[in-house]
Amino acid sequence: MSPKSKRLIIGSFVIVVTLELLAVVALKFRSFMHKPLGPSLGYSTRSAPLTQHKPPQQGPAPSMLPTHAASNEASGSQPLCGGPQVMTILAVGSDYRYNTYIYGLSDVIKVVRVDFVTPRITLLDFPRDLYVEIPDISEHGGITHGKLNQPFLYGNPGLGYYDGPGEGPGLLARTLDLNYGVQPDHYVAITMQVFVKLIDAVGGVDVNLPDWELGKSPGIHHMDGEQALTFARERPDGTFERTDRQDYILAAFWKKLGDPSVLVHAGSLISAFYGSVETDLTPDEIDQLTCLAQKLPKENVEFLYWPQGLFTGTRIHDPVLGNTFIWDVDNGLMRSYVDAFNHGQWPAALHSGTSPNSSSVPPNP
């Protein structure tokens, strides 16, 4: 099986696992789950319409290939499952080790574009070490800039820095919008403790490693929640390689969910998820996403990559962090890529299976 095929399948695992868990929770608790499990982002729904869009003109961007979205609109196709044409979801993994969202940096930041017409799901990862302008909190110590993983912390209630809508997810969404033009409709956030609880709730996972990873030989390795978390978070080779290890864990978790024996763990699995997730998706929206997942061909789930050389590793002095590693980037060029993503387009060479190969200065863990 080619690396591209493997990543397409793993991508399907990630989305289907998330949507199915959301569906089970919504079904189980629908009798009293009449509202979302977290604060609203406070945005009007602003997902880009499915229209033809010109590719980015700045920088060395390869030619764009439109997704099926544009042709579907031209043919008059209607969204499936009663959903909107497009739903954009901000997915956040917090490094907070407790079962709350009072504090925590955003360890994982992904934007998921859900096309209900094609149907198609595309995922775009934003490196946490991007240096960005942070809105709405300058009155607190003069903070105007920081790493992309910091707005989630500054927006959550623990520090009391942010009074706007959406708490941590809300400030992170506004930061992504201000710097890169990302305009999420909804968000889903989980903490490290949720990750550990979900893995333990199914009795651990058997992770199949194709190559040597962090001293582990190729083959099957059984991991409990803490072991899986440690494996997923280590980054001796850099941020981008760590994403692959996270995908191995998610693939193993999906496989475990398909095992009939996991039914005996259903109660603890649902409790772990329901009691810990933060999202502004309503039960009806979760139903729409679950319905779409059942109609979604696995080849229509893609991870998208930034172009080679877009990010350059360097160090700067930050008033809060001191001497710290960041990814330096042309924000204007990055915004043009995000604009293409918003319209369902991306350079052909940067779809699933291509490595970013970014220039780097090794960051401190």
Secondary structure, 3 states (H helix, E strand, C coil): CCHHHHHHHHHHHHHHHHHHHHHHHHHHHCCCCCCCCCCCCCCCCCCCCCCCCCCCCCCCCCCEEECCHHHHHHCCCCCHHHCCCEEEEEEEEECCCCCCCCCCCEEEEEEEEEECCCCEEEEEECCCCEEEECCCCCCCCCCCEEECCHHHHHHCCCCCCCCCCCHHHHHHHHHHHHHHCCCCCEEEEEEHHHHHHHHHHCCCEEEEECCCECCECCEEEEECHHHHHHHHHCCCCCHHHHHHHHHHHHHHHHHHHCCHHHHHHHHHHHHHHHCCCEECCCHHHHHHHHHHHHHCCHHHEEEECCCCCCCEEEEEEECCCEEEEEEECCHHHHHHHHHHHHCCEEEHHHCCCCCCCCCCCCCCC
